[in-house]
Amino acid sequence: MEKAEVLSTMLAAVLVPLVIGVIGHLINQSIKSNELSLNYIRLAVGILKEEPKPSTKNLRIWAIDVVNNYSDVKLSTDARRELQESPLPLIESTDSNPLTERVEYLNQQAAMGRNIPEDLPFGISQHTLLDSLGKPVSSIETQNLSGKIREHRLVILHYTGTPSREGTVKWISNTRAKASMHIFIDRDGEVVQFVPFDYVAWHAGVSTWQDLTGLNNYSVGISFANAGRLEQKDGGWVSWTGDEYPNSEVYVQKEASGKVTGWHTYTDAQIVKAAQVIETIVQAYPIEAILAHSEVSPNRKIDPGTRFPIQRIQIWYNQPDDQIT
């Protein structure tokens, strides 16, 4: 009896860890298999979101097969045909920002050499701004947005009132701010996207243009790191936040009343990037006008101020063959 107990104990000591190890291995293999399946599904869905092209016909057929193979409900013949002929709809959520998900997908596409703009510094895919390599520009997601834009008819230009990128990001990321923009252009020319172009950003506020009101629903908002109007103090120049600015960054303007006002100047990098981004947006959407915030909210707003060359950009827009200089 004692020998049997000893033998049983020895077998248990050997077999239990072995069984646990085998079960653990099978579970790990199952997890890896599920992860691989999920990656295939994500890739297939990403492919099917793109506009169908003759060059991607076989790729779309593969993607449809993947979706069909991993789905409990098989696709009908009509559904397969529709997926071959038209893209899957984009995310329709109105209470969350899809920018991060789109950026992740577009980075995957860029790694495969797709979505590269043709001879342009920027491009647009899935309402996300891409650089010359086809990668999404820097992005910071904000929840200060609404549902889908009704029509892309305007580009409205702003300044942030502070040159600090950190301050802008902190403010736009705060839900209490109730403010956002689609694109932010920093002093060094870096371009950052906060909201996809097909969603409503909160940048225009109470605003009108021709027969339109509430222009957030009809416009793309671009904002620049710029302190705006400055006041003289102790021989220097300060903004409304109390920050001081060197004379080299200030344009001095004498108003009709005799009052001397300073304006924070824009950098050359900002102007160049503004022209490039606006050109990209105009090519992607049926834009009718490029406007200053002060034009759509007179008596309430003064941005982007007198130092932004908006008239040159408006002239270029009306004569698109000319260069902005």
C-alpha positions as CSV (number, residue, x, y, z in Angstrom):
1,M,0.0,0.0,0.0
2,E,2.8,2.4,0.9
3,K,4.6,1.6,-2.4
4,A,1.4,2.5,-4.3
5,E,1.0,5.7,-2.5
6,V,4.6,6.6,-3.2
7,L,4.2,5.7,-6.8
8,S,1.1,7.8,-7.1
9,T,2.8,10.7,-5.5
10,M,5.7,10.4,-7.9
11,L,3.4,10.2,-10.9
12,A,1.5,13.2,-9.7
13,A,4.7,15.2,-9.3
14,V,5.6,14.4,-12.8
15,L,2.3,14.5,-14.7
16,V,0.6,17.5,-13.1
17,P,3.2,20.0,-14.2
18,L,3.3,18.3,-17.6
19,V,-0.4,18.5,-18.0
20,I,-0.4,22.1,-16.8
21,G,2.4,22.9,-19.3
22,V,0.5,21.3,-22.2
23,I,-2.7,23.1,-21.4
24,G,-0.7,26.4,-21.0
25,H,0.9,25.8,-24.4
26,L,-2.4,25.1,-26.0
27,I,-3.9,28.2,-24.5
28,N,-1.0,30.3,-25.7
29,Q,-1.3,28.9,-29.2
30,S,-5.0,29.7,-29.1
31,I,-4.3,33.3,-28.0
32,K,-1.7,33.7,-30.7
33,S,-4.0,32.2,-33.3
34,N,-6.8,34.6,-32.2
35,E,-4.4,37.6,-32.3
36,L,-3.3,36.6,-35.8
37,S,-6.9,36.3,-37.0
38,L,-7.7,39.7,-35.5
39,N,-4.7,41.3,-37.3
40,Y,-5.9,39.7,-40.6
41,I,-9.4,41.1,-40.0
42,R,-8.1,44.6,-39.2
43,L,-5.9,44.6,-42.3
44,A,-8.8,43.3,-44.5
45,V,-11.3,45.9,-43.1
46,G,-8.6,48.6,-43.7
47,I,-8.3,47.6,-47.3
48,L,-12.1,47.5,-47.8
49,K,-12.4,51.1,-46.4
50,E,-10.3,52.4,-49.4
51,E,-11.9,53.5,-52.7
52,P,-11.9,50.5,-55.1
53,K,-9.3,50.8,-57.9
54,P,-8.5,48.4,-60.8
55,S,-5.0,48.0,-59.3
56,T,-6.3,46.7,-56.0
57,K,-9.1,44.5,-57.4
58,N,-7.3,41.2,-56.3
59,L,-6.4,42.7,-53.0
60,R,-10.1,43.6,-52.3
61,I,-11.1,40.0,-53.2
62,W,-8.6,38.7,-50.7
63,A,-9.9,41.0,-48.1
64,I,-13.5,40.0,-48.7
65,D,-12.5,36.4,-48.4
66,V,-10.8,37.1,-45.1
67,V,-13.9,38.8,-43.7
68,N,-16.1,36.0,-44.9
69,N,-13.9,33.3,-43.5
70,Y,-13.8,34.7,-40.0
71,S,-17.4,35.8,-39.9
72,D,-20.2,33.6,-38.4
73,V,-22.6,35.1,-40.9
74,K,-21.4,34.5,-44.4
75,L,-21.5,37.3,-47.0
76,S,-24.1,37.0,-49.7
77,T,-23.2,37.2,-53.4
78,D,-24.7,40.7,-53.5
79,A,-22.8,41.8,-50.4
80,R,-19.5,40.6,-51.9
81,R,-20.2,42.5,-55.1
82,E,-21.0,45.7,-53.2
83,L,-17.7,45.4,-51.3
84,Q,-15.8,45.0,-54.6
85,E,-17.5,48.0,-56.0
86,S,-17.7,50.5,-53.1
87,P,-15.7,51.2,-49.9
88,L,-16.8,50.3,-46.4
89,P,-18.3,53.4,-44.6
90,L,-16.0,55.3,-42.3
91,I,-16.6,55.5,-38.5
92,E,-19.8,57.3,-37.9
93,S,-19.5,57.9,-34.2
94,T,-20.6,61.5,-33.1
95,D,-19.4,61.4,-29.6
96,S,-15.8,60.2,-30.0
97,N,-12.8,61.2,-32.1
98,P,-11.8,58.5,-34.7
99,L,-8.5,60.3,-35.4
100,T,-6.2,57.9,-33.5
101,E,-7.7,54.8,-35.1
102,R,-7.4,56.3,-38.6
103,V,-3.8,57.4,-37.9
104,E,-2.8,53.9,-36.8
105,Y,-4.3,52.4,-40.0
106,L,-2.7,55.0,-42.3
107,N,0.7,54.4,-40.7
108,Q,0.3,50.8,-41.6
109,Q,-0.6,51.8,-45.1
110,A,2.5,54.1,-45.3
111,A,4.7,51.3,-44.1
112,M,3.5,49.4,-47.2
113,G,4.3,52.3,-49.5
114,R,0.6,53.4,-50.0
115,N,-1.2,56.8,-49.9
116,I,2.0,58.7,-50.9
117,P,0.9,62.2,-52.3
118,E,1.9,62.8,-55.9
119,D,4.6,65.5,-56.0
120,L,2.9,67.4,-53.1
121,P,4.1,68.1,-49.6
122,F,0.8,67.0,-48.2
123,G,-2.1,64.7,-49.1
124,I,-5.4,63.6,-47.5
125,S,-6.7,60.1,-46.9
126,Q,-9.7,59.2,-44.7
127,H,-10.0,62.9,-43.9
128,T,-6.5,62.8,-42.3
129,L,-3.6,65.0,-43.4
130,L,-0.6,63.1,-44.7
131,D,3.0,64.2,-45.1
132,S,5.0,63.8,-48.3
133,L,5.9,60.2,-47.3
134,G,2.2,59.2,-46.9
135,K,2.4,59.2,-43.1
136,P,-0.2,61.1,-41.0
137,V,1.1,64.4,-39.6
138,S,1.5,64.7,-35.9
139,S,-1.9,64.2,-34.2
140,I,-3.3,64.9,-30.8
141,E,-6.9,63.7,-30.2
142,T,-9.4,66.0,-28.6
143,Q,-13.0,65.2,-27.6
144,N,-14.0,68.8,-28.4
145,L,-15.9,67.9,-31.6
146,S,-19.3,67.2,-32.9
147,G,-20.8,64.9,-35.6
148,K,-20.1,65.0,-39.3
149,I,-19.6,68.3,-41.2
150,R,-22.5,69.1,-43.4
151,E,-20.5,70.6,-46.3
152,H,-16.9,71.5,-46.8
153,R,-17.4,75.1,-48.1
154,L,-14.9,77.2,-46.2
155,V,-11.4,77.3,-44.7
156,I,-11.3,79.7,-41.6
157,L,-8.0,80.9,-40.2
158,H,-7.3,81.7,-36.6
159,Y,-4.5,82.4,-34.1
160,T,-4.3,80.7,-30.8
161,G,-3.5,83.9,-28.7
162,T,-0.4,82.2,-27.3
163,P,2.7,80.9,-29.1
164,S,3.0,78.0,-26.7
165,R,2.3,74.6,-28.3
166,E,2.0,73.1,-24.8
167,G,-0.5,75.6,-23.8
168,T,-2.6,75.1,-26.9
169,V,-2.5,71.3,-26.5
170,K,-3.5,71.5,-22.9
171,W,-6.4,73.8,-23.7
172,I,-7.7,71.9,-26.7
173,S,-7.5,68.6,-24.8
174,N,-9.6,70.1,-22.0
175,T,-13.3,69.3,-22.5
176,R,-14.2,72.4,-20.5
177,A,-12.5,74.6,-23.1
178,K,-15.2,73.8,-25.7
179,A,-12.8,74.7,-28.4
180,S,-10.8,72.9,-31.0
181,M,-9.5,73.2,-34.6
182,H,-8.7,70.7,-37.3
183,I,-5.2,71.8,-37.9
184,F,-2.6,73.7,-35.7
185,I,0.6,75.1,-37.2
186,D,3.4,75.8,-34.8
187,R,6.0,78.5,-34.9
188,D,8.6,76.2,-36.5
189,G,6.1,75.1,-39.1
190,E,5.2,71.7,-37.5
191,V,1.6,70.7,-38.5
192,V,-0.6,69.0,-35.9
193,Q,-4.1,67.6,-36.5
194,F,-6.7,67.5,-33.7
195,V,-9.9,66.6,-35.5
196,P,-10.5,64.7,-38.8
197,F,-11.7,66.9,-41.7
198,D,-15.1,65.2,-41.9
199,Y,-15.9,66.0,-38.2
200,V,-17.0,69.4,-36.8
201,A,-14.3,71.2,-34.8
202,W,-15.3,74.0,-32.5
203,H,-13.4,77.0,-33.9
204,A,-15.7,79.5,-35.5
205,G,-18.4,80.0,-32.7
206,V,-21.1,82.4,-33.6
207,S,-20.4,83.1,-37.2
208,T,-22.0,83.9,-40.5
209,W,-21.0,84.0,-44.2
210,Q,-23.4,84.9,-47.0
211,D,-26.5,82.8,-46.3
212,L,-24.8,80.4,-43.8
213,T,-24.7,80.6,-40.0
214,G,-22.9,78.4,-37.5
215,L,-19.9,77.9,-39.7
216,N,-18.4,75.1,-37.8
217,N,-20.7,72.9,-39.8
218,Y,-19.3,74.1,-43.1
219,S,-15.6,74.8,-42.5
220,V,-12.2,73.5,-41.8
221,G,-10.4,75.4,-39.1
222,I,-6.7,76.1,-39.1
223,S,-5.0,77.9,-36.2
224,F,-1.5,79.3,-35.8
225,A,0.7,79.6,-32.8
226,N,0.6,83.4,-32.5
227,A,0.0,85.8,-29.6
228,G,-2.0,88.2,-31.7
229,R,-2.3,91.8,-30.5
230,L,0.3,93.1,-28.0
231,E,0.5,96.0,-25.7
232,Q,3.4,98.2,-24.7
233,K,4.6,97.8,-21.1
234,D,7.8,99.1,-19.5
235,G,9.4,99.6,-23.0
236,G,8.6,96.1,-24.1
237,W,5.7,94.2,-25.6
238,V,3.3,91.8,-23.7
239,S,0.3,89.7,-24.7
240,W,-2.9,89.4,-22.8
241,T,-1.4,86.4,-20.9
242,G,1.4,88.7,-19.6
243,D,4.1,87.0,-21.8
244,E,6.8,89.2,-23.1
245,Y,8.0,89.3,-26.7
246,P,11.2,90.7,-28.3
247,N,11.0,93.6,-30.7
248,S,12.2,91.2,-33.5
249,E,8.9,89.4,-33.3
250,V,6.7,92.5,-33.1
251,Y,5.2,94.6,-35.9
252,V,4.4,98.1,-34.6
253,Q,1.2,99.7,-36.0
254,K,-0.1,103.2,-35.4
255,E,-3.8,103.3,-35.4
256,A,-6.0,106.2,-36.6
257,S,-6.6,107.2,-33.0
258,G,-2.9,107.6,-32.5
259,K,-2.6,104.6,-30.3
260,V,0.4,102.4,-31.0
261,T,-0.3,98.6,-31.1
262,G,2.0,95.7,-31.6
263,W,1.2,92.5,-33.5
264,H,3.0,89.3,-33.0
265,T,4.5,88.4,-36.4
266,Y,4.1,85.0,-38.1
267,T,7.2,83.0,-39.1
268,D,8.1,82.2,-42.7
269,A,7.7,78.5,-41.8
270,Q,4.1,79.0,-40.7
271,I,3.2,80.9,-43.9
272,V,4.8,78.3,-46.2
273,K,3.0,75.4,-44.4
274,A,-0.2,77.3,-44.3
275,A,-0.1,77.7,-48.1
276,Q,0.7,74.0,-48.6
277,V,-2.0,72.8,-46.3
278,I,-4.6,75.1,-47.7
279,E,-3.8,74.0,-51.2
280,T,-4.2,70.4,-50.2
281,I,-7.5,71.0,-48.6
282,V,-8.8,73.0,-51.6
283,Q,-7.9,70.1,-53.9
284,A,-9.6,67.6,-51.7
285,Y,-12.9,69.4,-50.9
286,P,-15.2,71.9,-52.7
287,I,-14.0,74.9,-50.9
288,E,-15.7,78.2,-51.8
289,A,-13.7,80.7,-49.8
290,I,-10.7,81.2,-47.5
291,L,-11.7,83.5,-44.6
292,A,-10.3,85.1,-41.5
293,H,-12.1,84.5,-38.3
294,S,-12.6,88.2,-38.1
295,E,-14.5,88.2,-41.4
296,V,-17.1,85.7,-40.2
297,S,-17.3,87.0,-36.6
298,P,-16.9,90.7,-36.9
299,N,-17.1,92.9,-33.8
300,R,-16.2,89.8,-31.9
301,K,-12.9,88.4,-33.2
302,I,-9.8,89.9,-34.7
303,D,-7.7,86.8,-35.6
304,P,-5.6,85.9,-37.4
305,G,-4.7,89.6,-37.2
306,T,-3.1,92.1,-39.5
307,R,0.2,90.3,-39.9
308,F,-1.2,87.2,-41.6
309,P,-1.1,87.5,-45.4
310,I,-4.6,86.3,-45.9
311,Q,-5.2,88.6,-48.9
312,R,-2.3,87.0,-50.8
313,I,-3.8,83.5,-50.1
314,Q,-7.3,84.7,-51.1
315,I,-5.8,86.1,-54.4
316,W,-4.0,82.8,-55.0
317,Y,-7.2,80.9,-54.4
318,N,-9.1,82.9,-57.0
319,Q,-6.1,82.5,-59.4
320,P,-4.9,79.0,-58.5
321,D,-2.2,78.9,-61.1
322,D,-0.2,81.6,-59.3
323,Q,2.3,80.9,-56.6
324,I,1.9,82.4,-53.1
325,T,4.9,84.6,-52.5
